[in-house]
Amino acid sequence: MILIPAIDLKEGKCVRLRQGRMEDNTVFSDDPVAVARRWIETGSQRLHIVDLDGAFAGEPKNADVIHDIVEAFPDIDIQVGGGIRSEDTIQTYLNAGVRYVIIGSKAVSMPHFVDNVASEFPGHIIVGLDAKNGKVAVDGWSKLSNHDVIDLAQQFELAGVEAIIYTDISRDGMMGGINVEATGRLAREIRIPVIASGGISSLDDVESLRPIANDGVIGAITGRAIYEGKLDLGEGIKLAAEFNSNEYF
């Protein structure tokens, strides 16, 4: 298993939100490239980058910063989400060197879009599913849909996506620990990899993932805790690497 540091971008700066609220953000750095370098030098194999402005605008707003990071670290796998709602946007990111693009809101509102891009860009499409109590959240987490998260994940698996990022929105940014039970349940119901997200704030939280590592949970994303120094990323990476030999990396 790998531990993946998150870099959330707002107005060109590295920030963290609480439970997805744009108005509740903390700026951690004016230099996202330096932040990326810090995490890579700590041992990160992959970066999770989110264009927050893009997510709310429906189109990329921090693409220049993302391109700078990709150009600076061409050997690192980078997954990008936020405002990716067209094939042209996907193609532009992949041309720049991004390894994976993450489809979020549009995957729920227009599932056929996922069918199309998973076929056109095989091996590069990840779907992000944000859920609470088993139901997928929409509209910037402001409301829950009637979609069951497992049903949707199975649908996207059939479409040919590379992986699912599963976020328990009640935990994200709150550093309250991962929802291990729900994450493991999802992973056992699909054959493609699951990446856990939301709430990892300590080595104990990383350790809590050990029982579901062999269920197909290949990685976990961590954010606020590594910026605030509550989780030593290097130690977390070493701990996660103990869980299993991962066929996906």
C-alpha positions as CSV (number, residue, x, y, z in Angstrom):
1,M,0.0,0.0,0.0
2,I,1.2,3.5,-0.7
3,L,0.4,6.7,1.2
4,I,-0.4,9.6,-1.1
5,P,0.0,13.3,-0.1
6,A,-2.6,15.7,-1.3
7,I,-1.9,19.1,-2.8
8,D,-5.1,21.1,-3.0
9,L,-4.8,24.3,-5.1
10,K,-6.8,27.5,-4.7
11,E,-5.7,30.7,-6.5
12,G,-2.3,29.2,-7.1
13,K,-1.7,28.4,-3.5
14,C,-1.5,25.1,-1.5
15,V,-4.5,25.0,0.9
16,R,-6.6,22.5,2.8
17,L,-10.4,22.6,3.2
18,R,-12.6,21.3,6.0
19,Q,-15.3,19.0,4.6
20,G,-15.1,20.5,1.2
21,R,-16.0,24.1,2.2
22,M,-14.2,26.6,0.1
23,E,-14.8,29.3,2.7
24,D,-13.1,27.1,5.4
25,N,-9.6,26.9,4.1
26,T,-6.1,27.2,5.4
27,V,-3.2,28.4,3.2
28,F,-0.1,26.3,3.8
29,S,2.2,27.5,1.0
30,D,2.4,30.0,-1.8
31,D,4.8,27.6,-3.6
32,P,3.0,24.3,-4.6
33,V,6.1,23.1,-6.5
34,A,8.2,23.4,-3.3
35,V,5.5,21.5,-1.4
36,A,5.6,18.7,-4.1
37,R,9.3,18.6,-3.8
38,R,9.1,18.2,0.0
39,W,6.7,15.3,-0.2
40,I,8.7,13.6,-3.0
41,E,12.0,13.9,-1.0
42,T,10.1,12.4,1.9
43,G,9.5,9.3,-0.2
44,S,6.2,9.8,-2.0
45,Q,5.7,7.7,-5.1
46,R,2.6,9.5,-6.2
47,L,0.9,12.9,-5.7
48,H,-2.8,13.7,-5.5
49,I,-3.5,17.2,-6.8
50,V,-6.9,18.9,-6.8
51,D,-7.7,22.1,-8.6
52,L,-10.3,23.4,-6.1
53,D,-11.2,26.4,-8.1
54,G,-11.6,24.2,-11.1
55,A,-13.9,21.9,-9.3
56,F,-16.3,24.7,-8.5
57,A,-15.9,26.5,-11.9
58,G,-16.3,23.3,-13.9
59,E,-13.0,23.9,-15.8
60,P,-9.3,24.0,-14.9
61,K,-8.2,27.1,-13.1
62,N,-4.8,26.0,-11.7
63,A,-3.5,24.1,-14.8
64,D,-0.4,26.2,-15.1
65,V,0.7,25.3,-11.5
66,I,-0.1,21.6,-12.1
67,H,2.0,21.7,-15.3
68,D,4.8,23.2,-13.4
69,I,4.7,20.4,-10.9
70,V,4.5,17.7,-13.6
71,E,7.4,19.3,-15.5
72,A,9.5,19.5,-12.3
73,F,9.0,15.8,-11.4
74,P,8.5,13.8,-14.6
75,D,9.2,10.5,-12.9
76,I,6.5,10.8,-10.3
77,D,3.0,9.5,-10.9
78,I,0.6,12.4,-10.6
79,Q,-3.2,12.1,-10.4
80,V,-5.2,15.3,-10.9
81,G,-8.8,16.1,-10.2
82,G,-11.0,19.2,-10.2
83,G,-12.8,20.7,-13.2
84,I,-12.1,17.7,-15.5
85,R,-15.3,17.6,-17.5
86,S,-14.2,17.3,-21.1
87,E,-12.1,15.1,-23.3
88,D,-10.0,18.1,-24.3
89,T,-9.1,18.8,-20.7
90,I,-8.1,15.1,-20.2
91,Q,-6.0,15.1,-23.3
92,T,-4.2,18.4,-22.3
93,Y,-3.3,17.0,-18.8
94,L,-2.1,13.7,-20.2
95,N,0.0,15.5,-22.9
96,A,1.6,17.5,-20.0
97,G,2.6,14.3,-18.3
98,V,-0.1,13.7,-15.8
99,R,-0.5,10.0,-15.2
100,Y,-4.1,9.8,-14.0
101,V,-7.1,12.1,-14.3
102,I,-9.9,12.0,-11.7
103,I,-13.5,12.3,-12.8
104,G,-15.8,13.4,-9.9
105,S,-19.0,15.3,-10.3
106,K,-19.5,14.5,-13.9
107,A,-19.1,10.8,-13.3
108,V,-22.3,10.9,-11.1
109,S,-24.3,13.3,-13.3
110,M,-23.3,11.8,-16.7
111,P,-22.0,8.3,-16.3
112,H,-21.8,7.8,-20.0
113,F,-19.0,10.4,-20.1
114,V,-17.0,7.9,-18.0
115,D,-17.8,5.2,-20.5
116,N,-16.4,7.3,-23.3
117,V,-13.2,8.6,-21.7
118,A,-12.3,5.2,-20.1
119,S,-12.4,3.8,-23.6
120,E,-10.6,6.7,-25.2
121,F,-7.9,7.0,-22.5
122,P,-7.4,3.4,-21.1
123,G,-5.4,3.2,-18.0
124,H,-5.6,6.8,-17.2
125,I,-9.1,7.4,-15.8
126,I,-9.9,7.3,-12.0
127,V,-13.4,8.0,-10.6
128,G,-13.7,9.8,-7.3
129,L,-16.8,8.9,-5.3
130,D,-17.6,11.0,-2.3
131,A,-20.2,9.4,0.0
132,K,-21.8,9.4,3.4
133,N,-23.8,6.5,4.8
134,G,-23.4,4.6,1.6
135,K,-24.9,7.3,-0.6
136,V,-22.9,9.4,-3.1
137,A,-22.7,13.2,-2.4
138,V,-23.2,15.8,-5.1
139,D,-23.2,19.5,-5.6
140,G,-20.0,20.1,-3.7
141,W,-21.0,17.7,-0.9
142,S,-24.1,19.9,-0.2
143,K,-26.5,17.1,-0.6
144,L,-26.7,13.3,-0.9
145,S,-28.0,11.6,-4.0
146,N,-30.0,8.4,-4.3
147,H,-27.0,6.6,-5.8
148,D,-25.5,3.8,-3.9
149,V,-21.8,4.1,-3.8
150,I,-21.2,0.4,-4.4
151,D,-23.6,0.2,-7.4
152,L,-21.9,3.2,-9.0
153,A,-18.4,1.8,-8.4
154,Q,-19.4,-1.5,-10.1
155,Q,-20.8,0.4,-13.0
156,F,-17.6,2.3,-13.5
157,E,-15.6,-0.9,-13.1
158,L,-17.5,-2.3,-16.1
159,A,-16.7,0.9,-18.0
160,G,-13.0,0.2,-17.6
161,V,-11.8,2.8,-15.2
162,E,-8.4,2.3,-13.5
163,A,-9.4,2.8,-9.9
164,I,-11.9,4.4,-7.5
165,I,-11.0,7.0,-4.9
166,Y,-13.5,6.7,-2.0
167,T,-13.9,9.6,0.3
168,D,-16.1,9.5,3.4
169,I,-17.1,13.2,3.4
170,S,-18.0,13.1,7.1
171,R,-14.3,12.5,7.8
172,D,-12.5,14.6,5.2
173,G,-10.4,17.4,6.6
174,M,-11.5,16.6,10.2
175,M,-8.6,14.3,11.0
176,G,-11.0,11.8,12.7
177,G,-9.7,8.6,11.2
178,I,-10.6,6.7,8.0
179,N,-13.9,4.9,7.6
180,V,-12.2,1.5,7.4
181,E,-15.4,-0.5,7.4
182,A,-17.0,1.3,4.5
183,T,-13.8,1.4,2.5
184,G,-13.2,-2.3,2.9
185,R,-16.8,-3.1,2.0
186,L,-16.5,-1.2,-1.3
187,A,-13.1,-2.7,-2.1
188,R,-14.5,-6.2,-1.6
189,E,-17.4,-5.6,-4.0
190,I,-15.2,-4.5,-7.0
191,R,-12.1,-5.9,-8.6
192,I,-10.4,-2.7,-9.5
193,P,-8.3,-0.9,-6.9
194,V,-9.7,1.4,-4.3
195,I,-7.8,4.4,-2.9
196,A,-9.0,5.5,0.5
197,S,-9.4,9.2,1.4
198,G,-10.7,11.3,4.2
199,G,-9.6,11.5,7.8
200,I,-6.1,10.0,7.9
201,S,-4.3,12.0,10.6
202,S,-1.9,9.6,12.5
203,L,0.2,6.5,12.2
204,D,-2.7,4.7,14.0
205,D,-5.0,5.7,11.2
206,V,-2.5,4.3,8.6
207,E,-2.2,1.1,10.7
208,S,-6.0,0.8,10.7
209,L,-5.9,0.1,7.0
210,R,-3.8,-3.0,7.4
211,P,-6.8,-5.4,7.6
212,I,-8.2,-4.2,4.2
213,A,-4.9,-3.9,2.3
214,N,-5.5,-7.4,0.7
215,D,-9.1,-6.5,-0.2
216,G,-7.9,-4.2,-2.9
217,V,-7.2,-1.0,-1.1
218,I,-4.0,0.0,-2.8
219,G,-3.4,3.4,-1.3
220,A,-4.6,6.1,1.0
221,I,-4.6,9.9,0.6
222,T,-3.6,12.2,3.4
223,G,-3.7,16.0,3.6
224,R,-4.2,18.3,6.5
225,A,-2.4,16.1,9.0
226,I,0.9,16.1,7.1
227,Y,0.8,19.9,6.7
228,E,0.1,20.4,10.4
229,G,2.8,18.0,11.5
230,K,0.4,15.6,13.1
231,L,1.4,12.7,10.8
232,D,5.0,12.1,9.8
233,L,4.6,11.3,6.1
234,G,7.9,9.4,5.8
235,E,7.0,7.1,8.7
236,G,3.5,6.7,7.3
237,I,4.9,5.7,3.9
238,K,7.2,3.1,5.5
239,L,4.3,1.7,7.6
240,A,1.9,1.4,4.6
241,A,4.6,-0.3,2.6
242,E,4.6,-3.2,5.1
243,F,1.0,-4.2,4.5
244,N,1.3,-6.2,1.3
245,S,3.2,-6.5,-2.0
246,N,1.2,-4.5,-4.3
247,E,0.6,-5.8,-7.8
248,Y,-0.6,-2.4,-9.0
249,F,2.7,-0.6,-8.5
